[in-house]
Amino acid sequence: MSFYAHLTPSEREKLMSLSNGGKGLSESARRLGRHKSTISGERKRNAFSPSRIRLPRRKALAMLAERPAMPGESLTTRGL
């Protein structure tokens, strides 16, 4: 049976920081207290783009509302 324990948003941020700091798979897994396969899967799925970090909807909408609008973009087209 396959089991995947999801990382929390906080763990994803730490993982991104560790990876950007040059830490490898094993070291990142040890520091987060997770199995190497969990870290490997997370790296493959999310590719560490800040826009791809899964955030609670309320926080994601707040971040979207704070960023400057692109030319021709309205609140409706931004999903607000």
All heavy atoms as a GROMACS GRO file, in nm:
protein
  621
    1MET      N    1   0.085  -0.118   0.000
    1MET     CA    2   0.000   0.000   0.000
    1MET      C    3   0.089   0.124   0.000
    1MET      O    4   0.185   0.134   0.075
    1MET     CB    5  -0.090  -0.001   0.123
    1MET     CG    6  -0.183   0.114   0.131
    1MET     SD    7  -0.294   0.087   0.270
    1MET     CE    8  -0.388   0.232   0.258
    2SER      N    9   0.056   0.217  -0.082
    2SER     CA   10   0.134   0.340  -0.094
    2SER      C   11   0.081   0.446   0.002
    2SER      O   12  -0.040   0.461   0.017
    2SER     CB   13   0.124   0.391  -0.237
    2SER     OG   14   0.194   0.511  -0.250
    3PHE      N   15   0.173   0.516   0.067
    3PHE     CA   16   0.133   0.620   0.162
    3PHE      C   17   0.222   0.740   0.140
    3PHE      O   18   0.344   0.728   0.135
    3PHE     CB   19   0.147   0.570   0.306
    3PHE     CG   20   0.120   0.675   0.408
    3PHE    CD1   21  -0.009   0.718   0.433
    3PHE    CD2   22   0.222   0.734   0.479
    3PHE    CE1   23  -0.035   0.816   0.528
    3PHE    CE2   24   0.199   0.831   0.574
    3PHE     CZ   25   0.069   0.872   0.598
    4TYR      N   26   0.162   0.857   0.127
    4TYR     CA   27   0.238   0.980   0.109
    4TYR      C   28   0.196   1.079   0.217
    4TYR      O   29   0.080   1.118   0.224
    4TYR     CB   30   0.216   1.041  -0.030
    4TYR     CG   31   0.279   1.176  -0.044
    4TYR    CD1   32   0.416   1.192  -0.042
    4TYR    CD2   33   0.200   1.290  -0.057
    4TYR    CE1   34   0.475   1.315  -0.053
    4TYR    CE2   35   0.257   1.415  -0.069
    4TYR     CZ   36   0.395   1.427  -0.067
    4TYR     OH   37   0.453   1.550  -0.077
    5ALA      N   38   0.290   1.117   0.302
    5ALA     CA   39   0.262   1.214   0.408
    5ALA      C   40   0.294   1.353   0.353
    5ALA      O   41   0.409   1.383   0.324
    5ALA     CB   42   0.348   1.184   0.529
    6HIS      N   43   0.193   1.434   0.336
    6HIS     CA   44   0.212   1.567   0.280
    6HIS      C   45   0.293   1.656   0.373
    6HIS      O   46   0.282   1.647   0.494
    6HIS     CB   47   0.076   1.633   0.253
    6HIS     CG   48  -0.003   1.564   0.148
    6HIS    ND1   49   0.013   1.592   0.014
    6HIS    CD2   50  -0.096   1.467   0.157
    6HIS    CE1   51  -0.068   1.515  -0.054
    6HIS    NE2   52  -0.135   1.438   0.029
    7LEU      N   53   0.373   1.743   0.314
    7LEU     CA   54   0.447   1.841   0.392
    7LEU      C   55   0.356   1.960   0.421
    7LEU      O   56   0.268   1.993   0.341
    7LEU     CB   57   0.570   1.890   0.314
    7LEU     CG   58   0.677   1.787   0.282
    7LEU    CD1   59   0.792   1.855   0.209
    7LEU    CD2   60   0.727   1.719   0.407
    8THR      N   61   0.381   2.024   0.532
    8THR     CA   62   0.307   2.145   0.565
    8THR      C   63   0.366   2.261   0.484
    8THR      O   64   0.480   2.251   0.436
    8THR     CB   65   0.319   2.178   0.715
    8THR    OG1   66   0.456   2.207   0.744
    8THR    CG2   67   0.269   2.063   0.802
    9PRO      N   68   0.293   2.371   0.470
    9PRO     CA   69   0.352   2.487   0.401
    9PRO      C   70   0.482   2.533   0.465
    9PRO      O   71   0.578   2.569   0.395
    9PRO     CB   72   0.243   2.594   0.414
    9PRO     CG   73   0.116   2.517   0.420
    9PRO     CD   74   0.151   2.393   0.501
   10SER      N   75   0.490   2.526   0.596
   10SER     CA   76   0.612   2.563   0.666
   10SER      C   77   0.728   2.471   0.629
   10SER      O   78   0.841   2.516   0.606
   10SER     CB   79   0.589   2.559   0.818
   10SER     OG   80   0.708   2.582   0.887
   11GLU      N   81   0.701   2.341   0.622
   11GLU     CA   82   0.804   2.245   0.582
   11GLU      C   83   0.849   2.268   0.438
   11GLU      O   84   0.967   2.254   0.406
   11GLU     CB   85   0.754   2.101   0.598
   11GLU     CG   86   0.741   2.056   0.741
   11GLU     CD   87   0.680   1.919   0.754
   11GLU    OE1   88   0.579   1.891   0.686
   11GLU    OE2   89   0.733   1.840   0.834
   12ARG      N   90   0.754   2.304   0.352
   12ARG     CA   91   0.790   2.332   0.212
   12ARG      C   92   0.882   2.452   0.201
   12ARG      O   93   0.976   2.454   0.123
   12ARG     CB   94   0.664   2.355   0.128
   12ARG     CG   95   0.589   2.227   0.102
   12ARG     CD   96   0.478   2.247   0.000
   12ARG     NE   97   0.410   2.122  -0.019
   12ARG     CZ   98   0.298   2.087   0.043
   12ARG    NH1   99   0.239   2.170   0.125
   12ARG    NH2  100   0.243   1.970   0.022
   13GLU      N  101   0.855   2.554   0.282
   13GLU     CA  102   0.942   2.673   0.282
   13GLU      C  103   1.081   2.637   0.332
   13GLU      O  104   1.181   2.681   0.275
   13GLU     CB  105   0.880   2.783   0.369
   13GLU     CG  106   0.757   2.845   0.306
   13GLU     CD  107   0.689   2.947   0.397
   13GLU    OE1  108   0.750   2.986   0.500
   13GLU    OE2  109   0.576   2.986   0.366
   14LYS      N  110   1.088   2.556   0.438
   14LYS     CA  111   1.218   2.512   0.491
   14LYS      C  112   1.292   2.429   0.386
   14LYS      O  113   1.413   2.445   0.368
   14LYS     CB  114   1.200   2.431   0.618
   14LYS     CG  115   1.158   2.513   0.738
   14LYS     CD  116   1.134   2.424   0.858
   14LYS     CE  117   1.074   2.503   0.972
   14LYS     NZ  118   1.037   2.417   1.085
   15LEU      N  119   1.220   2.341   0.318
   15LEU     CA  120   1.281   2.258   0.215
   15LEU      C  121   1.336   2.342   0.101
   15LEU      O  122   1.446   2.319   0.052
   15LEU     CB  123   1.180   2.155   0.163
   15LEU     CG  124   1.229   2.059   0.056
   15LEU    CD1  125   1.353   1.984   0.102
   15LEU    CD2  126   1.118   1.962   0.019
   16MET      N  127   1.260   2.443   0.061
   16MET     CA  128   1.306   2.532  -0.045
   16MET      C  129   1.434   2.604   0.000
   16MET      O  130   1.529   2.615  -0.076
   16MET     CB  131   1.198   2.633  -0.082
   16MET     CG  132   1.236   2.720  -0.200
   16MET     SD  133   1.101   2.820  -0.270
   16MET     CE  134   1.029   2.894  -0.129
   17SER      N  135   1.435   2.648   0.123
   17SER     CA  136   1.552   2.718   0.177
   17SER      C  137   1.673   2.625   0.182
   17SER      O  138   1.784   2.664   0.146
   17SER     CB  139   1.520   2.772   0.316
   17SER     OG  140   1.632   2.833   0.372
   18LEU      N  141   1.652   2.502   0.229
   18LEU     CA  142   1.761   2.405   0.236
   18LEU      C  143   1.815   2.375   0.096
   18LEU      O  144   1.937   2.368   0.076
   18LEU     CB  145   1.713   2.276   0.303
   18LEU     CG  146   1.685   2.284   0.452
   18LEU    CD1  147   1.611   2.159   0.499
   18LEU    CD2  148   1.815   2.301   0.530
   19SER      N  149   1.726   2.356   0.002
   19SER     CA  150   1.768   2.324  -0.135
   19SER      C  151   1.844   2.440  -0.198
   19SER      O  152   1.945   2.421  -0.263
   19SER     CB  153   1.648   2.287  -0.221
   19SER     OG  154   1.590   2.168  -0.174
   20ASN      N  155   1.791   2.561  -0.178
   20ASN     CA  156   1.859   2.680  -0.231
   20ASN      C  157   1.995   2.701  -0.164
   20ASN      O  158   2.084   2.762  -0.222
   20ASN     CB  159   1.772   2.804  -0.216
   20ASN     CG  160   1.653   2.801  -0.308
   20ASN    OD1  161   1.650   2.729  -0.406
   20ASN    ND2  162   1.552   2.880  -0.275
   21GLY      N  163   2.009   2.652  -0.041
   21GLY     CA  164   2.134   2.662   0.032
   21GLY      C  165   2.233   2.551  -0.002
   21GLY      O  166   2.338   2.540   0.060
   22GLY      N  167   2.196   2.466  -0.098
   22GLY     CA  168   2.288   2.362  -0.143
   22GLY      C  169   2.281   2.231  -0.066
   22GLY      O  170   2.364   2.144  -0.085
   23LYS      N  171   2.184   2.216   0.022
   23LYS     CA  172   2.171   2.092   0.098
   23LYS      C  173   2.114   1.983   0.008
   23LYS      O  174   2.024   2.007  -0.072
   23LYS     CB  175   2.081   2.109   0.220
   23LYS     CG  176   2.130   2.214   0.317
   23LYS     CD  177   2.264   2.177   0.376
   23LYS     CE  178   2.310   2.283   0.474
   23LYS     NZ  179   2.452   2.277   0.500
   24GLY      N  180   2.165   1.864   0.024
   24GLY     CA  181   2.121   1.751  -0.057
   24GLY      C  182   1.994   1.688  -0.005
   24GLY      O  183   1.939   1.727   0.099
   25LEU      N  184   1.952   1.585  -0.075
   25LEU     CA  185   1.829   1.514  -0.042
   25LEU      C  186   1.835   1.454   0.098
   25LEU      O  187   1.745   1.475   0.180
   25LEU     CB  188   1.806   1.404  -0.147
   25LEU     CG  189   1.683   1.319  -0.132
   25LEU    CD1  190   1.560   1.401  -0.170
   25LEU    CD2  191   1.693   1.197  -0.219
   26SER      N  192   1.940   1.381   0.130
   26SER     CA  193   1.951   1.315   0.260
   26SER      C  194   1.958   1.415   0.375
   26SER      O  195   1.893   1.396   0.479
   26SER     CB  196   2.074   1.224   0.263
   26SER     OG  197   2.058   1.118   0.171
   27GLU      N  198   2.036   1.519   0.356
   27GLU     CA  199   2.049   1.621   0.461
   27GLU      C  200   1.916   1.693   0.484
   27GLU      O  201   1.875   1.718   0.597
   27GLU     CB  202   2.159   1.722   0.424
   27GLU     CG  203   2.177   1.832   0.525
   27GLU     CD  204   2.229   1.787   0.661
   27GLU    OE1  205   2.274   1.672   0.675
   27GLU    OE2  206   2.223   1.868   0.755
   28SER      N  207   1.847   1.727   0.375
   28SER     CA  208   1.717   1.793   0.387
   28SER      C  209   1.618   1.703   0.460
   28SER      O  210   1.544   1.748   0.548
   28SER     CB  211   1.662   1.830   0.249
   28SER     OG  212   1.744   1.924   0.186
   29ALA      N  213   1.617   1.575   0.426
   29ALA     CA  214   1.526   1.479   0.489
   29ALA      C  215   1.557   1.467   0.639
   29ALA      O  216   1.466   1.467   0.722
   29ALA     CB  217   1.537   1.343   0.422
   30ARG      N  218   1.685   1.460   0.673
   30ARG     CA  219   1.724   1.448   0.813
   30ARG      C  220   1.680   1.571   0.893
   30ARG      O  221   1.624   1.560   1.001
   30ARG     CB  222   1.876   1.430   0.823
   30ARG     CG  223   1.923   1.401   0.965
   30ARG     CD  224   2.074   1.396   0.974
   30ARG     NE  225   2.137   1.525   0.947
   30ARG     CZ  226   2.139   1.628   1.031
   30ARG    NH1  227   2.079   1.619   1.147
   30ARG    NH2  228   2.199   1.740   0.998
   31ARG      N  229   1.704   1.690   0.837
   31ARG     CA  230   1.669   1.813   0.909
   31ARG      C  231   1.519   1.831   0.927
   31ARG      O  232   1.474   1.891   1.025
   31ARG     CB  233   1.727   1.934   0.836
   31ARG     CG  234   1.877   1.942   0.852
   31ARG     CD  235   1.927   2.073   0.802
   31ARG     NE  236   2.072   2.081   0.815
   31ARG     CZ  237   2.140   2.192   0.808
   31ARG    NH1  238   2.078   2.307   0.787
   31ARG    NH2  239   2.270   2.191   0.818
   32LEU      N  240   1.441   1.782   0.831
   32LEU     CA  241   1.295   1.794   0.841
   32LEU      C  242   1.231   1.675   0.912
   32LEU      O  243   1.111   1.677   0.940
   32LEU     CB  244   1.233   1.808   0.701
   32LEU     CG  245   1.263   1.940   0.630
   32LEU    CD1  246   1.214   1.935   0.487
   32LEU    CD2  247   1.199   2.056   0.703
   33GLY      N  248   1.310   1.571   0.939
   33GLY     CA  249   1.256   1.453   1.006
   33GLY      C  250   1.162   1.375   0.916
   33GLY      O  251   1.064   1.316   0.965
   34ARG      N  252   1.190   1.376   0.788
   34ARG     CA  253   1.108   1.305   0.689
   34ARG      C  254   1.192   1.203   0.613
   34ARG      O  255   1.314   1.211   0.610
   34ARG     CB  256   1.048   1.404   0.587
   34ARG     CG  257   0.954   1.505   0.645
   34ARG     CD  258   0.828   1.438   0.697
   34ARG     NE  259   0.727   1.536   0.730
   34ARG     CZ  260   0.600   1.522   0.697
   34ARG    NH1  261   0.558   1.415   0.634
   34ARG    NH2  262   0.514   1.615   0.732
   35HIS      N  263   1.126   1.108   0.549
   35HIS     CA  264   1.195   1.008   0.468
   35HIS      C  265   1.245   1.071   0.339
   35HIS      O  266   1.184   1.165   0.287
   35HIS     CB  267   1.100   0.892   0.437
   35HIS     CG  268   1.171   0.771   0.385
   35HIS    ND1  269   1.199   0.755   0.252
   35HIS    CD2  270   1.221   0.663   0.449
   35HIS    CE1  271   1.263   0.640   0.236
   35HIS    NE2  272   1.277   0.582   0.354
   36LYS      N  273   1.356   1.020   0.288
   36LYS     CA  274   1.414   1.073   0.164
   36LYS      C  275   1.316   1.068   0.047
   36LYS      O  276   1.313   1.158  -0.036
   36LYS     CB  277   1.541   0.996   0.127
   36LYS     CG  278   1.657   1.023   0.219
   36LYS     CD  279   1.786   0.962   0.168
   36LYS     CE  280   1.780   0.812   0.162
   36LYS     NZ  281   1.910   0.752   0.127
   37SER      N  282   1.232   0.965   0.042
   37SER     CA  283   1.138   0.955  -0.070
   37SER      C  284   1.032   1.066  -0.064
   37SER      O  285   0.986   1.112  -0.169
   37SER     CB  286   1.070   0.817  -0.073
   37SER     OG  287   0.992   0.798   0.043
   38THR      N  288   0.996   1.108   0.056
   38THR     CA  289   0.900   1.219   0.071
   38THR      C  290   0.962   1.348   0.016
   38THR      O  291   0.898   1.422  -0.058
   38THR     CB  292   0.861   1.238   0.219
   38THR    OG1  293   0.799   1.118   0.266
   38THR    CG2  294   0.766   1.355   0.237
   39ILE      N  295   1.088   1.372   0.051
   39ILE     CA  296   1.157   1.493   0.005
   39ILE      C  297   1.177   1.488  -0.147
   39ILE      O  298   1.154   1.586  -0.217
   39ILE     CB  299   1.293   1.509   0.077
   39ILE    CG1  300   1.272   1.514   0.229
   39ILE    CG2  301   1.367   1.631   0.026
   39ILE    CD1  302   1.179   1.623   0.277
   40SER      N  303   1.216   1.372  -0.197
   40SER     CA  304   1.238   1.356  -0.341
   40SER      C  305   1.108   1.383  -0.419
   40SER      O  306   1.107   1.456  -0.518
   40SER     CB  307   1.287   1.215  -0.371
   40SER     OG  308   1.298   1.194  -0.509
   41GLY      N  309   0.999   1.325  -0.371
   41GLY     CA  310   0.870   1.345  -0.436
   41GLY      C  311   0.827   1.490  -0.434
   41GLY      O  312   0.774   1.544  -0.532
   42GLU      N  313   0.850   1.555  -0.321
   42GLU     CA  314   0.813   1.696  -0.308
   42GLU      C  315   0.894   1.782  -0.404
   42GLU      O  316   0.842   1.874  -0.467
   42GLU     CB  317   0.835   1.742  -0.164
   42GLU     CG  318   0.772   1.873  -0.130
   42GLU     CD  319   0.621   1.868  -0.131
   42GLU    OE1  320   0.562   1.762  -0.101
   42GLU    OE2  321   0.560   1.972  -0.162
   43ARG      N  322   1.021   1.753  -0.416
   43ARG     CA  323   1.107   1.829  -0.509
   43ARG      C  324   1.058   1.811  -0.653
   43ARG      O  325   1.052   1.907  -0.729
   43ARG     CB  326   1.251   1.782  -0.499
   43ARG     CG  327   1.322   1.834  -0.378
   43ARG     CD  328   1.465   1.789  -0.378
   43ARG     NE  329   1.540   1.853  -0.273
   43ARG     CZ  330   1.668   1.830  -0.250
   43ARG    NH1  331   1.734   1.745  -0.323
   43ARG    NH2  332   1.729   1.894  -0.152
   44LYS      N  333   1.023   1.689  -0.689
   44LYS     CA  334   0.976   1.663  -0.826
   44LYS      C  335   0.843   1.732  -0.853
   44LYS      O  336   0.821   1.787  -0.959
   44LYS     CB  337   0.961   1.512  -0.848
   44LYS     CG  338   1.093   1.441  -0.860
   44LYS     CD  339   1.071   1.292  -0.874
   44LYS     CE  340   1.203   1.218  -0.871
   44LYS     NZ  341   1.183   1.073  -0.876
   45ARG      N  342   0.752   1.724  -0.758
   45ARG     CA  343   0.619   1.780  -0.777
   45ARG      C  344   0.619   1.933  -0.782
   45ARG      O  345   0.551   1.993  -0.864
   45ARG     CB  346   0.526   1.738  -0.663
   45ARG     CG  347   0.440   1.621  -0.694
   45ARG     CD  348   0.345   1.590  -0.581
   45ARG     NE  349   0.415   1.554  -0.458
   45ARG     CZ  350   0.476   1.438  -0.436
   45ARG    NH1  351   0.477   1.347  -0.530
   45ARG    NH2  352   0.536   1.413  -0.323
   46ASN      N  353   0.692   1.996  -0.694
   46ASN     CA  354   0.681   2.141  -0.679
   46ASN      C  355   0.790   2.221  -0.746
   46ASN      O  356   0.773   2.340  -0.768
   46ASN     CB  357   0.673   2.178  -0.531
   46ASN     CG  358   0.544   2.133  -0.471
   46ASN    OD1  359   0.441   2.137  -0.537
   46ASN    ND2  360   0.548   2.087  -0.349
   47ALA      N  361   0.901   2.161  -0.777
   47ALA     CA  362   1.010   2.228  -0.847
   47ALA      C  363   1.050   2.361  -0.782
   47ALA      O  364   1.114   2.442  -0.844
   47ALA     CB  365   0.977   2.248  -0.994
   48PHE      N  366   1.008   2.385  -0.659
   48PHE     CA  367   1.050   2.499  -0.577
   48PHE      C  368   1.028   2.635  -0.639
   48PHE      O  369   1.107   2.724  -0.624
   48PHE     CB  370   1.193   2.483  -0.531
   48PHE     CG  371   1.205   2.362  -0.446
   48PHE    CD1  372   1.282   2.256  -0.485
   48PHE    CD2  373   1.133   2.353  -0.329
   48PHE    CE1  374   1.289   2.143  -0.408
   48PHE    CE2  375   1.140   2.239  -0.251
   48PHE     CZ  376   1.218   2.134  -0.291
   49SER      N  377   0.921   2.651  -0.707
   49SER     CA  378   0.881   2.783  -0.753
   49SER      C  379   0.795   2.843  -0.642
   49SER      O  380   0.698   2.780  -0.600
   49SER     CB  381   0.799   2.772  -0.882
   49SER     OG  382   0.739   2.894  -0.913
   50PRO      N  383   0.828   2.963  -0.593
   50PRO     CA  384   0.750   3.019  -0.483
   50PRO      C  385   0.600   3.025  -0.513
   50PRO      O  386   0.518   3.010  -0.424
   50PRO     CB  387   0.806   3.160  -0.466
   50PRO     CG  388   0.945   3.150  -0.518
   50PRO     CD  389   0.939   3.048  -0.630
   51SER      N  390   0.564   3.041  -0.639
   51SER     CA  391   0.422   3.047  -0.674
   51SER      C  392   0.356   2.910  -0.663
   51SER      O  393   0.235   2.900  -0.662
   51SER     CB  394   0.404   3.102  -0.815
   51SER     OG  395   0.463   3.014  -0.908
   52ARG      N  396   0.435   2.804  -0.653
   52ARG     CA  397   0.379   2.670  -0.646
   52ARG      C  398   0.372   2.615  -0.505
   52ARG      O  399   0.327   2.504  -0.485
   52ARG     CB  400   0.460   2.575  -0.735
   52ARG     CG  401   0.446   2.614  -0.881
   52ARG     CD  402   0.501   2.511  -0.970
   52ARG     NE  403   0.424   2.387  -0.954
   52ARG     CZ  404   0.457   2.275  -1.013
   52ARG    NH1  405   0.561   2.268  -1.088
   52ARG    NH2  406   0.384   2.166  -0.995
   53ILE      N  407   0.417   2.692  -0.406
   53ILE     CA  408   0.403   2.648  -0.269
   53ILE      C  409   0.255   2.652  -0.235
   53ILE      O  410   0.189   2.753  -0.253
   53ILE     CB  411   0.483   2.737  -0.171
   53ILE    CG1  412   0.632   2.719  -0.197
   53ILE    CG2  413   0.449   2.702  -0.026
   53ILE    CD1  414   0.718   2.810  -0.113
   54ARG      N  415   0.204   2.541  -0.188
   54ARG     CA  416   0.060   2.536  -0.158
   54ARG      C  417   0.032   2.615  -0.032
   54ARG      O  418   0.084   2.585   0.075
   54ARG     CB  419   0.018   2.391  -0.140
   54ARG     CG  420   0.035   2.311  -0.267
   54ARG     CD  421  -0.008   2.167  -0.244
   54ARG     NE  422   0.038   2.085  -0.352
   54ARG     CZ  423   0.128   1.988  -0.339
   54ARG    NH1  424   0.178   1.959  -0.222
   54ARG    NH2  425   0.164   1.917  -0.442
   55LEU      N  426  -0.051   2.715  -0.044
   55LEU     CA  427  -0.086   2.801   0.069
   55LEU      C  428  -0.235   2.790   0.096
   55LEU      O  429  -0.313   2.762   0.005
   55LEU     CB  430  -0.054   2.947   0.036
   55LEU     CG  431   0.091   2.981   0.007
   55LEU    CD1  432   0.100   3.124  -0.044
   55LEU    CD2  433   0.175   2.963   0.131
   56PRO      N  434  -0.275   2.816   0.220
   56PRO     CA  435  -0.418   2.823   0.246
   56PRO      C  436  -0.480   2.930   0.156
   56PRO      O  437  -0.418   3.032   0.126
   56PRO     CB  438  -0.425   2.865   0.392
   56PRO     CG  439  -0.295   2.822   0.450
   56PRO     CD  440  -0.195   2.835   0.338
   57ARG      N  441  -0.602   2.908   0.111
   57ARG     CA  442  -0.668   2.998   0.015
   57ARG      C  443  -0.669   3.142   0.063
   57ARG      O  444  -0.643   3.234  -0.014
   57ARG     CB  445  -0.810   2.950  -0.013
   57ARG     CG  446  -0.883   3.036  -0.113
   57ARG     CD  447  -1.010   2.968  -0.160
   57ARG     NE  448  -1.092   3.057  -0.237
   57ARG     CZ  449  -1.070   3.092  -0.363
   57ARG    NH1  450  -0.964   3.046  -0.426
   57ARG    NH2  451  -1.152   3.172  -0.428
   58ARG      N  452  -0.698   3.166   0.190
   58ARG     CA  453  -0.705   3.303   0.242
   58ARG      C  454  -0.570   3.375   0.224
   58ARG      O  455  -0.564   3.489   0.181
   58ARG     CB  456  -0.744   3.301   0.389
   58ARG     CG  457  -0.762   3.440   0.447
   58ARG     CD  458  -0.802   3.434   0.591
   58ARG     NE  459  -0.928   3.361   0.605
   58ARG     CZ  460  -0.976   3.318   0.719
   58ARG    NH1  461  -0.913   3.340   0.830
   58ARG    NH2  462  -1.089   3.253   0.724
   59LYS      N  463  -0.462   3.306   0.258
   59LYS     CA  464  -0.330   3.367   0.245
   59LYS      C  465  -0.294   3.389   0.097
   59LYS      O  466  -0.238   3.492   0.062
   59LYS     CB  467  -0.224   3.280   0.312
   59LYS     CG  468  -0.087   3.345   0.311
   59LYS     CD  469   0.013   3.269   0.396
   59LYS     CE  470   0.144   3.342   0.395
   59LYS     NZ  471   0.245   3.274   0.476
   60ALA      N  472  -0.327   3.293   0.013
   60ALA     CA  473  -0.297   3.306  -0.129
   60ALA      C  474  -0.372   3.426  -0.188
   60ALA      O  475  -0.316   3.503  -0.268
   60ALA     CB  476  -0.334   3.178  -0.204
   61LEU      N  477  -0.498   3.443  -0.151
   61LEU     CA  478  -0.576   3.556  -0.201
   61LEU      C  479  -0.521   3.689  -0.149
   61LEU      O  480  -0.517   3.788  -0.222
   61LEU     CB  481  -0.723   3.541  -0.162
   61LEU     CG  482  -0.800   3.433  -0.238
   61LEU    CD1  483  -0.940   3.418  -0.180
   61LEU    CD2  484  -0.807   3.462  -0.386
   62ALA      N  485  -0.476   3.690  -0.024
   62ALA     CA  486  -0.418   3.813   0.032
   62ALA      C  487  -0.290   3.850  -0.043
   62ALA      O  488  -0.266   3.966  -0.074
   62ALA     CB  489  -0.390   3.795   0.180
   63MET      N  490  -0.208   3.751  -0.072
   63MET     CA  491  -0.084   3.776  -0.146
   63MET      C  492  -0.115   3.828  -0.286
   63MET      O  493  -0.050   3.918  -0.337
   63MET     CB  494   0.000   3.649  -0.153
   63MET     CG  495   0.060   3.609  -0.020
   63MET     SD  496   0.144   3.449  -0.024
   63MET     CE  497   0.276   3.484  -0.139
   64LEU      N  498  -0.216   3.769  -0.350
   64LEU     CA  499  -0.255   3.811  -0.484
   64LEU      C  500  -0.306   3.954  -0.483
   64LEU      O  501  -0.274   4.034  -0.571
   64LEU     CB  502  -0.363   3.717  -0.539
   64LEU     CG  503  -0.407   3.737  -0.682
   64LEU    CD1  504  -0.290   3.716  -0.777
   64LEU    CD2  505  -0.519   3.641  -0.716
   65ALA      N  506  -0.383   3.989  -0.380
   65ALA     CA  507  -0.438   4.125  -0.371
   65ALA      C  508  -0.328   4.229  -0.347
   65ALA      O  509  -0.340   4.343  -0.391
   65ALA     CB  510  -0.541   4.132  -0.258
   66GLU      N  511  -0.220   4.189  -0.280
   66GLU     CA  512  -0.111   4.282  -0.250
   66GLU      C  513  -0.020   4.310  -0.368
   66GLU      O  514   0.041   4.415  -0.375
   66GLU     CB  515  -0.027   4.228  -0.134
   66GLU     CG  516  -0.098   4.231  -0.002
   66GLU     CD  517  -0.019   4.162   0.108
   66GLU    OE1  518   0.094   4.116   0.082
   66GLU    OE2  519  -0.072   4.154   0.219
   67ARG      N  520  -0.010   4.216  -0.460
   67ARG     CA  521   0.083   4.237  -0.571
   67ARG      C  522   0.027   4.337  -0.670
   67ARG      O  523  -0.095   4.347  -0.689
   67ARG     CB  524   0.119   4.106  -0.638
   67ARG     CG  525   0.027   4.063  -0.747
   67ARG     CD  526   0.085   3.951  -0.830
   67ARG     NE  527  -0.018   3.884  -0.904
   67ARG     CZ  528  -0.069   3.928  -1.017
   67ARG    NH1  529  -0.025   4.039  -1.070
   67ARG    NH2  530  -0.164   3.863  -1.079
   68PRO      N  531   0.113   4.415  -0.734
   68PRO     CA  532   0.066   4.514  -0.831
   68PRO      C  533  -0.005   4.446  -0.949
   68PRO      O  534   0.034   4.337  -0.991
   68PRO     CB  535   0.194   4.583  -0.879
   68PRO     CG  536   0.299   4.547  -0.782
   68PRO     CD  537   0.258   4.418  -0.718
   69ALA      N  538  -0.107   4.510  -0.999
   69ALA     CA  539  -0.180   4.457  -1.114
   69ALA      C  540  -0.096   4.471  -1.240
   69ALA      O  541  -0.020   4.566  -1.256
   69ALA     CB  542  -0.313   4.530  -1.131
   70MET      N  543  -0.110   4.375  -1.327
   70MET     CA  544  -0.044   4.380  -1.457
   70MET      C  545  -0.126   4.472  -1.548
   70MET      O  546  -0.246   4.492  -1.525
   70MET     CB  547  -0.038   4.240  -1.518
   70MET     CG  548   0.036   4.139  -1.433
   70MET     SD  549   0.210   4.177  -1.414
   70MET     CE  550   0.268   4.131  -1.574
   71PRO      N  551  -0.066   4.528  -1.650
   71PRO     CA  552  -0.142   4.615  -1.743
   71PRO      C  553  -0.264   4.540  -1.800
   71PRO      O  554  -0.250   4.426  -1.844
   71PRO     CB  555  -0.041   4.646  -1.852
   71PRO     CG  556   0.092   4.629  -1.789
   71PRO     CD  557   0.075   4.520  -1.687
   72GLY      N  558  -0.378   4.601  -1.791
   72GLY     CA  559  -0.501   4.542  -1.844
   72GLY      C  560  -0.565   4.439  -1.753
   72GLY      O  561  -0.666   4.379  -1.786
   73GLU      N  562  -0.510   4.418  -1.635
   73GLU     CA  563  -0.562   4.319  -1.543
   73GLU      C  564  -0.659   4.386  -1.446
   73GLU      O  565  -0.629   4.491  -1.391
   73GLU     CB  566  -0.446   4.257  -1.467
   73GLU     CG  567  -0.487   4.144  -1.376
   73GLU     CD  568  -0.366   4.082  -1.305
   73GLU    OE1  569  -0.279   4.159  -1.259
   73GLU    OE2  570  -0.361   3.962  -1.298
   74SER      N  571  -0.774   4.326  -1.425
   74SER     CA  572  -0.871   4.379  -1.330
   74SER      C  573  -0.883   4.285  -1.210
   74SER      O  574  -0.830   4.174  -1.212
   74SER     CB  575  -1.008   4.393  -1.397
   74SER     OG  576  -1.063   4.265  -1.420
   75LEU      N  577  -0.951   4.329  -1.106
   75LEU     CA  578  -0.970   4.243  -0.991
   75LEU      C  579  -1.045   4.116  -1.029
   75LEU      O  580  -1.020   4.011  -0.975
   75LEU     CB  581  -1.046   4.318  -0.881
   75LEU     CG  582  -0.969   4.432  -0.814
   75LEU    CD1  583  -1.058   4.501  -0.712
   75LEU    CD2  584  -0.842   4.382  -0.748
   76THR      N  585  -1.135   4.127  -1.125
   76THR     CA  586  -1.211   4.010  -1.169
   76THR      C  587  -1.121   3.906  -1.235
   76THR      O  588  -1.131   3.788  -1.205
   76THR     CB  589  -1.323   4.051  -1.267
   76THR    OG1  590  -1.402   4.152  -1.206
   76THR    CG2  591  -1.410   3.933  -1.304
   77THR      N  592  -1.032   3.952  -1.322
   77THR     CA  593  -0.944   3.857  -1.391
   77THR      C  594  -0.837   3.802  -1.297
   77THR      O  595  -0.777   3.700  -1.325
   77THR     CB  596  -0.875   3.921  -1.514
   77THR    OG1  597  -0.800   4.034  -1.471
   77THR    CG2  598  -0.976   3.962  -1.618
   78ARG      N  599  -0.814   3.867  -1.184
   78ARG     CA  600  -0.718   3.819  -1.086
   78ARG      C  601  -0.782   3.720  -0.989
   78ARG      O  602  -0.715   3.663  -0.904
   78ARG     CB  603  -0.659   3.935  -1.006
   78ARG     CG  604  -0.571   4.023  -1.091
   78ARG     CD  605  -0.529   4.144  -1.017
   78ARG     NE  606  -0.430   4.111  -0.914
   78ARG     CZ  607  -0.378   4.200  -0.833
   78ARG    NH1  608  -0.412   4.327  -0.840
   78ARG    NH2  609  -0.289   4.164  -0.745
   79GLY      N  610  -0.909   3.699  -1.001
   79GLY     CA  611  -0.978   3.603  -0.914
   79GLY      C  612  -1.022   3.660  -0.781
   79GLY      O  613  -1.048   3.588  -0.688
   80LEU      N  614  -1.028   3.793  -0.772
   80LEU     CA  615  -1.069   3.856  -0.647
   80LEU      C  616  -1.210   3.908  -0.655
   80LEU      O  617  -1.261   3.940  -0.754
   80LEU     CB  618  -0.974   3.971  -0.611
   80LEU     CG  619  -0.829   3.930  -0.592
   80LEU    CD1  620  -0.745   4.053  -0.567
   80LEU    CD2  621  -0.817   3.835  -0.476
   0.00000   0.00000   0.00000
